[in-house]
Amino acid sequence: MKISTTPGAILIGFVSTLALPANAQQGVVNIVCGVQVEWCNSVQGAFSRETGITVNMIKKSAGDAFEQLAAESANPKTDVWFGGTGDSHLQAAEKDLTLAYQSPNIHLLRDWAVSQAEKANYRTVGIYAGPLGFAYNAELLERKKLPAPSCWSDLIKAEYRGEVQMANPHSSGTAFMAVATMVQLSGEDKAFKYLKALHKNINQYPREGSSALKNTSQGQNTISISFIHDVPGEVMAGFPIKAVMPCEGTGYEIGSMSIVKGARNIVNAKKFYDWALTVPAQELAAQAKQFQLPANMRAKVDLRVPDINKIKLIKYDFEKYGSPSERYRLLEKWEKEIYSQPAP
């Protein structure tokens, strides 16, 4: 079994938050960004142009961002955590790593985004939503004479041996949501039997959920477990990628945003938080070829955004799987029973 050596963080724009001095800086906000790099860049540039505030931004997957906030809790170097699966933000809220803040713009948001804030006592808020599923490279599938998968159950078939990628759930919110989705679909015992069978077909566990899809787009892999809203951008880039809404049903994310407790630049953090909930800020996603459903009710919904009303979604238990204790329990079990097993 191969493990991705891709670094867990990509520096964006100015400087990494790791280089910041101990004292607060004037006109600065330090952000960990959990969405695709194109969207991170758009957000960074637009907010800085509009406010004159310098944005120091670092790109990290949800699991890595959570671990960074936990490690730095005594001396935070980050002001805002923007994007990434809501489970991880809820876990940060329960761990007292984030600050309660009710934005004056919260009335602009859809019910599920507000509900996310209420569950966390306003220590986080929903900023977008999107369904989990999988995708395949149609050209590779045809070349290898493989059938197109349509259900989760298909991914454990022998013909897909070595053809599937799922990110590592320790570092990836996408992959943790996949594990939690399986548990909720069929119960924990059956879910872990499934994950053991799936492990035989996995060729790599990258650190970031988006990496599995990009590897599939670029012909390095055949099938990826991914968020469906990431697929249209790959299609627009000319890749032969097809999205699949699993026949059994699937989970979905409420991507979230949080202010870090002890943020050094709290005034600018709140300015960014409020701005990120506005229509112009929310519409930056589609402009950056990212097709999640925006939380702001007035934001334009691009036609390529998956219609969650037409997808068989499970009643995902965000509170349970947003609990640190449940996260650690499932990750420890996955590590012991799945990841530690030898490659087939």
SULTACOR-V364435 format. One record per residue. N is the residue number from 1. RES is the residue in one letter. SS is DSSP state (2 for helix, 1 for strand, 0 for the rest). NEAR is the number of other ideal C-beta (glycine too) atoms within 10 Angstrom. Layout:
N:RES:SS:NEAR  N:RES:SS:NEAR
This chain:
1:M:0:14  2:K:1:10  3:I:1:11  4:S:0:18  5:T:0:7  6:T:0:12  7:P:0:12  8:G:0:18  9:A:1:20  10:I:1:15  11:L:1:15  12:I:1:19  13:G:0:18  14:F:0:15  15:V:0:14  16:S:0:16  17:T:2:21  18:L:2:13  19:A:2:10  20:L:0:17  21:P:0:7  22:A:0:7  23:N:0:7  24:A:0:15  25:Q:0:14  26:Q:0:10  27:G:0:11  28:V:1:17  29:V:1:28  30:N:1:28  31:I:1:28  32:V:1:27  33:C:1:26  34:G:0:27  35:V:0:22  36:Q:0:24  37:V:2:14  38:E:2:15  39:W:2:24  40:C:2:25  41:N:2:17  42:S:2:20  43:V:2:25  44:Q:2:21  45:G:2:13  46:A:2:17  47:F:2:24  48:S:2:17  49:R:2:9  50:E:2:13  51:T:2:15  52:G:0:8  53:I:0:18  54:T:1:19  55:V:1:24  56:N:1:24  57:M:1:27  58:I:1:23  59:K:1:25  60:K:1:25  61:S:0:29  62:A:2:31  63:G:2:30  64:D:2:24  65:A:2:28  66:F:2:28  67:E:2:16  68:Q:2:23  69:L:2:25  70:A:2:13  71:A:2:10  72:E:0:16  73:S:0:15  74:A:0:6  75:N:0:9  76:P:0:18  77:K:0:22  78:T:0:28  79:D:0:28  80:V:1:26  81:W:1:27  82:F:1:24  83:G:0:29  84:G:0:30  85:T:0:33  86:G:2:34  87:D:2:29  88:S:2:30  89:H:2:34  90:L:2:27  91:Q:2:29  92:A:2:28  93:A:2:26  94:E:2:19  95:K:0:16  96:D:0:10  97:L:0:24  98:T:1:28  99:L:1:22  100:A:0:14  101:Y:0:19  102:Q:0:11  103:S:0:20  104:P:0:9  105:N:0:17  106:I:2:18  107:H:2:9  108:L:2:18  109:L:1:24  110:R:0:18  111:D:2:10  112:W:2:16  113:A:2:26  114:V:2:17  115:S:2:15  116:Q:2:28  117:A:2:23  118:E:2:11  119:K:2:19  120:A:0:25  121:N:0:12  122:Y:0:20  123:R:0:23  124:T:0:28  125:V:1:29  126:G:1:27  127:I:1:28  128:Y:1:27  129:A:1:22  130:G:1:21  131:P:1:23  132:L:1:27  133:G:1:25  134:F:1:30  135:A:1:26  136:Y:1:24  137:N:1:26  138:A:2:14  139:E:2:13  140:L:2:17  141:L:2:19  142:E:2:11  143:R:2:11  144:K:0:12  145:K:0:7  146:L:0:16  147:P:0:10  148:A:0:12  149:P:0:25  150:S:0:13  151:C:0:13  152:W:2:23  153:S:2:14  154:D:2:17  155:L:2:22  156:I:2:19  157:K:0:14  158:A:2:8  159:E:2:12  160:Y:2:22  161:R:0:13  162:G:0:14  163:E:0:23  164:V:1:25  165:Q:1:28  166:M:0:26  167:A:0:28  168:N:0:25  169:P:0:25  170:H:0:19  171:S:0:24  172:S:0:29  173:G:2:30  174:T:2:28  175:A:2:29  176:F:2:28  177:M:2:26  178:A:2:26  179:V:2:22  180:A:2:26  181:T:2:25  182:M:2:22  183:V:2:23  184:Q:2:19  185:L:2:17  186:S:2:16  187:G:0:11  188:E:2:12  189:D:2:9  190:K:2:12  191:A:2:18  192:F:2:19  193:K:2:15  194:Y:2:18  195:L:2:22  196:K:2:13  197:A:2:14  198:L:2:19  199:H:2:21  200:K:0:16  201:N:0:21  202:I:1:25  203:N:1:17  204:Q:1:19  205:Y:1:23  206:P:0:26  207:R:0:23  208:E:0:29  209:G:2:32  210:S:2:22  211:S:2:24  212:A:2:31  213:L:2:31  214:K:2:22  215:N:2:20  216:T:2:28  217:S:2:23  218:Q:0:13  219:G:0:13  220:Q:0:15  221:N:0:23  222:T:0:25  223:I:1:27  224:S:1:30  225:I:1:27  226:S:1:30  227:F:1:28  228:I:2:25  229:H:2:28  230:D:2:27  231:V:2:25  232:P:2:20  233:G:2:23  234:E:2:23  235:V:2:16  236:M:2:11  237:A:0:12  238:G:0:8  239:F:0:19  240:P:0:16  241:I:1:24  242:K:1:14  243:A:1:20  244:V:1:21  245:M:0:18  246:P:0:24  247:C:0:13  248:E:0:14  249:G:0:17  250:T:1:25  251:G:0:26  252:Y:1:25  253:E:1:26  254:I:1:28  255:G:1:27  256:S:1:34  257:M:1:28  258:S:1:32  259:I:1:24  260:V:1:26  261:K:0:18  262:G:0:17  263:A:0:22  264:R:0:21  265:N:0:24  266:I:2:17  267:V:2:13  268:N:2:24  269:A:2:22  270:K:2:19  271:K:2:17  272:F:2:23  273:Y:2:22  274:D:2:15  275:W:2:18  276:A:2:24  277:L:0:24  278:T:0:16  279:V:2:14  280:P:2:12  281:A:2:22  282:Q:2:24  283:E:0:18  284:L:2:20  285:A:2:27  286:A:2:21  287:Q:2:13  288:A:0:18  289:K:0:19  290:Q:0:24  291:F:0:24  292:Q:0:27  293:L:1:24  294:P:1:26  295:A:0:27  296:N:1:21  297:M:0:14  298:R:0:11  299:A:0:23  300:K:0:12  301:V:0:14  302:D:0:18  303:L:0:9  304:R:0:15  305:V:0:21  306:P:0:22  307:D:0:10  308:I:2:15  309:N:2:6  310:K:2:8  311:I:0:16  312:K:0:11  313:L:1:16  314:I:0:15  315:K:0:8  316:Y:0:21  317:D:0:15  318:F:2:25  319:E:2:13  320:K:2:15  321:Y:2:23  322:G:0:27  323:S:0:17  324:P:2:17  325:S:2:10  326:E:2:17  327:R:2:24  328:Y:2:11  329:R:2:11  330:L:2:19  331:L:2:17  332:E:2:11  333:K:2:15  334:W:2:20  335:E:2:13  336:K:2:10  337:E:2:14  338:I:2:17  339:Y:2:17  340:S:0:9  341:Q:0:12  342:P:0:6  343:A:0:10  344:P:0:10
